[in-house]
Amino acid sequence: SQQGEEDPQALSIQEGENATMNCSYKTSINNLQWYRQNSGRGLVHLILIRSNEREKHSGRLRVTLDTSKKSSSLLITASRAADTASYFCATDAYTGGGNKLTFGTGTQLKVEL
Amino acid sequence: GAGVSQSPSNKVTEKGKDVELRCDPISGHTALYWYRQSLGQGLEFLIYFQGNSAPDKSGLPSDRFSAERTGGSVSTLTIQRTQQEDSAVYLCASSPQRGQQETQYFGPGTRLLVL
């Protein structure tokens, strides 16, 4: 079953604007990860935030995590047309059985020139 | 170094036939995962391998699905008597070490279409 739910499902913005995507989840986690997927194929890891972290930055990406609300947000600043892709959050609830990720349904981002 | 590779990239088969999907993980990665992604959906966990331990098969949707990993490296996902609802992209991922908060490195996927 899908643990993560992204919101919005689709987002269309102009190049240069910021894009914010949200993710909610249901169970306790060890970490939360964000991935990008182009054209329905392989996923590319963007950033990992641990359960004891509240905010993390990587280039134009900023991720926040609120474990009390079981939610995370991904902010892409100064968006570019090349950022057009689907973005997924994935939760890692490692319990000794491996780091199997539970993915949300994704946000489709379109950045227009 | 080389990333995760999968073959074939696309597979079209007839309902009732068996298919085999292959995954070559990144060299040295001990953990290997299979996921399935139906059209417009997120990824669904299928099975997980870690070294020589028994695999975690908790995500396999039916007994028509099986997977093996030979020599702790290459993995094959087999779907027997394929059904139309098996049509999806099958993604493989590997990661360096169990028990760590590691990212997973994904292959490009195999797009399966069952007619």
Interface residues (C-beta under 8 A of the other chain):
Chain A: Q2 G4 N30 N31 Q33 Y35 G40 R41 G42 L43 V44 H45 L48 R50 F88 A90 D92 Y94 G96 G97 G98 N99 K100 L101 T102 F103 G104 T105 G106
Chain B: V4 A31 Y33 Y35 Q37 L39 Q41 G42 L43 E44 F45 Y48 Q50 D56 S58 G59 V89 L91 A93 S95 R98 G99 Q100 Q101 E102 T103 Q104 Y105 F106 G107 P108 G109 R111
